[in-house]
Structures are given as structure tokens and as C-alpha cells.
């Protein structure tokens, strides 16, 4: 009985930790994703050029304002 | 992180011309901890960090279809990008008058907000520190507050906001966009549009323990980027970091000269 109680207490402690934890993508995986994002899409850094490309292809333009660079520190 | 996740990544790649601009140093930019590409990444709530990141959907003539302030969940981002595409169809319609287009724009923003799933609305809860910032600085005037009496509760220590006190960020975004139908990008008032919550936003992705809690000491030492001088607390922190770095440099110099005087002599003596 005592053992069961202790196991339950340990499990509930673990559950509390899990609830408090934020799902995190570890550095290696995040670096891979950043690489894929930076190289898998043709990123424009000049708005006029991006708009010209949009006019040529008939596609709207997604233009992102961000602190930092898409393949660097953000 | 949401841009690199599916479905956002493929949707962006297949349906849009994509570009970005580094807003570090621009007057409306916020402040964030420096996050290296090899660092950890975490998900956050929709609309968090509105001063640090803005995603525009533009027609090729430079007219703004929509603008998402802050970070958005990958799925929710796609949902809003689709609205941008639908608005682009309206904007490109040769048979509609400008007035008709504006009416349609407002109606579509409103309809889209009403169509958000309960999950999306849950993901769009404004961050607690942003709610506090709004309640503390503009309790009676903020367009993010639905009920000022209820919103004032967050100013009490440890108190959570009652339901109906604050708008969710998806509502803030659509309400603000409704007031800006088909505005040219260079006339879009980005400062007012992104103005909610505090300018400093940081998830401390690399300053967390294995269980996900923030290590406060590491977090304090993290370098900052953005408009650091615009934020009194952050400027103080940047000066403190600079002093630490200089002190570290002096220590290294002292150690280096000591090594030069003693260590190398000892090493040379030992070699003999």
C-alpha cells in the first residue's frame, strides 16, 4: 500500500512537471528547420523586387518585418 | 518557428512571393533576447511579440491585404494567409468600385474572425504581461480591453483576468484591420497597428532547464537586440552586460599577462 502511494506521488510530481514544461524544439532540430526555411524558399530582401516578382507571377507577396535575419540571429 | 513548420512552410512556398526586412533599429521595433539559429525554439501564443515581428500580405502593387502582428501558430498563420489571398481576389476585381471593395474588405475581416475555431481563439489569448501592460498604462483607452473594471483585476498580484476582460489577439488584429481597408504599404501606420503590450518580448528559449523553467540568472545575462535604448530597463541591462563583458575582458587580459610573465617562463624552464 505504502509502495503504491509512493509510486502515485512520484507520478503526480512528474505530471506537474510535464504540465509546467513548455514544448521545446532542441537546438539541432531548430537549426535544421532554420536551414530548411532559409534555403527552401527564395527569400527577397528588396521589397520592390519582391513586388515585381509578384506582378510577374500573379502571386501576392508575404513581406515579413523581423528583428534579425532569416538565417541568422533573431 | 511557425514559418518553418508545416503547413505554413509549404503554403508560403507554393502560394506567395516571400521576402523579409530586418527592422532592428527602426522606431517601432521592440526588444528581444538574441536567439541564435542553433538555439532551442518554443511555440508561443498568437500575436505575442507584436513589436518584433509583423507579417504582411501585399498585392503586387504594394497594397496591404492583411498584417499579422507577432508570432502565429503555423496552422492559424495559414488560415490568415488564405484570407489575404481572398482579399487579393477582391482587390484585383476590375468590376467592383473602390467603395464596394472597402465594404467587402470589412465584411470579410469580420466573417473571418467569427469563423475562428475555439482552438484558435484559445491560442490567441493575450500574454499575461501584455494584459498587465495594457491595464496599467491605458485602462480606459485601450482597444484591447473589453471591460476596464474586469481588466483592472490583473493589476492585483497573482490575480488572473476574468473572462471578458480583454480581447483575444485574433480579435485585436481583425478589428484593427477593419479600420484599414486596402491601405498602401508605405502609408500603413505600423506603429499604431502593432501597439499593444510591452515592447520587450523574449521566450528565453536557451535559458531554460530540462523541465522548461526559465533560469533567471542566465536570462538576465542574455544579450538583447532591437530598440534597446528605447526601453529604460533594457538599456540598464545592456549597460550591465557591457560592464560584465569589459570586466571579463580585463580578467582575461590580466590572466594573459600573468601567463606571459610567469606561465611561459615556467614552461620554458620546464622544457630545459
Interface residues (C-beta under 8 A of the other chain):
Chain A: X17 X20 X21 X22 X23 X24 X25 X26 X27 X28 X30 X31 X33 X34 X35 X36 X37 X40 X41 X42 X43 X44 X45 X46 X47 X49 X50 X51 X52 X53 X54 X55 X57 X58 X59 X60 X61 X62 X63 X64 X65 X66 X67 X68 X69 X70 X71 X72 X73 X74
Chain B: X1 X3 X4 X5 X9 X12 X13 X15 X16 X17 X18 X19 X20 X21 X22 X23 X24 X29 X30 X32 X34 X35 X36 X37 X38 X39 X40 X41 X42 X43 X52 X53 X54 X55 X56 X57 X58 X59 X60 X61 X62 X65 X81 X84 X85 X88 X185 X190 X205 X206 X208 X211 X212 X213 X225 X226
